[in-house]
Amino acid sequence: MYTIFIEYKIDPNHLKTYYNIHQHLQDTIKKYDIQQYKWQKAVDQPYLFVESMQVSSLTMYHQWKEQQTSDSPHFPWRNIFSYISGGSKKFNMWAFENVTLQDMI
């Protein structure tokens, strides 16, 4: 299992619009094979949001990274780029895998 983290900061002037668009975004990403989706906002950094989800393989992550960098109309988060402070260049996405202490020794 892998965890995908997505992080961005919304321009405060567009916060209400972002919330409205995000409802549609959540409906869209639920169509993918993801588990444990979470949408969170930072406590000490205003307008900073993180989304996380579990995926069983990195295939979807690699597809999304390709769509992100190619400005694909199929990229689920594309519609929020104009509301991010700094635009699409400030949209970050990473994949992580679980490790144990034994993995590190």
N, C-alpha and C positions, 0 to 999 in steps of 0.2 A: 504494500500500500504506500502511496505517495501523498504528500500534502502540497497543494498549490496555494501559495500566498500571493495576493494581489494588493498593492498599496498605491494610494494616490491622495492628493489633497485637493479638495474642491474649492473653487473660488467662492468666497462667502456671498457675493452678489448673485450667484446662481444656485444657491443651496436648495431652495424650494423646487425649482425646475429639476434639479438632480434627483431629489426624493421622488418626484413623480415619474421620472424616466427609470429610476432604479426598480420600481415595481415591475415594469415590463421586462427589464433585464433579468430579474429573478425568475420570472416565468419562462424566459428563453433558456437560461442555463439549466433549469430543472429538466429539460429535454435531454440533456447529456447524462452519461453514466457517471454521476458524481454522488458522493455521500457526505453527510455531516457538513453541509454548507453553513457558513457563518458570515454574517455581515456585521462589522464592528466599527465603532468610531473611537478615536483616541480620547483619553480622559484629560491629558495634559498638553495636547497639541490640537488646537481648534481646527476643525474641517478636515482632519486627516482620517481616512477610512482604510480599513483592511478587510479583505474578503478571504476566506479560507475554505478549502474543500478537500475531500479525500477522493483519490482516483486509484484505480487498480493497476493502471499502466501509464507510462509516460507518453503514449501516443497522442492523447488529447492535448497534453501540455505542449508537445512539439508542434502540433497543428495550430494551436492558439498563438504560439510564439511566431510562427511563420505568418499567420494572418495579421498579427499585430505589426510586424515589421514591414509587411507589404501593403499596409493600409487596405486590407481586404474588407469589402462590404459585409462579409460573413462573420467577422470578428464580433462576438457578443458585446464587448465593452466599447465598441467604436462610437456609439452614440453619446457617451459621456465625455469623450476627449475634449470637446469644446468647453466643458464646465470645469475641467481640471486646471488648477493654477500651473501655468507653464505648458499646458497642452499635452499632447500624446507623449512627448519626450519625458514627461514626469509620471507616466504610468509605468509601474514596476510589477513584474510577475516573476516569481521564482518557484522552483519545485524542490522539495526536500524529501528525504527518506529517513526512516527511523534507524537509529543506531543503538547499540548497547555498549557497555563498557568493554565487553569481550571483543567487540568489533574493532575497538581502538587499540587493543594490546597486541 
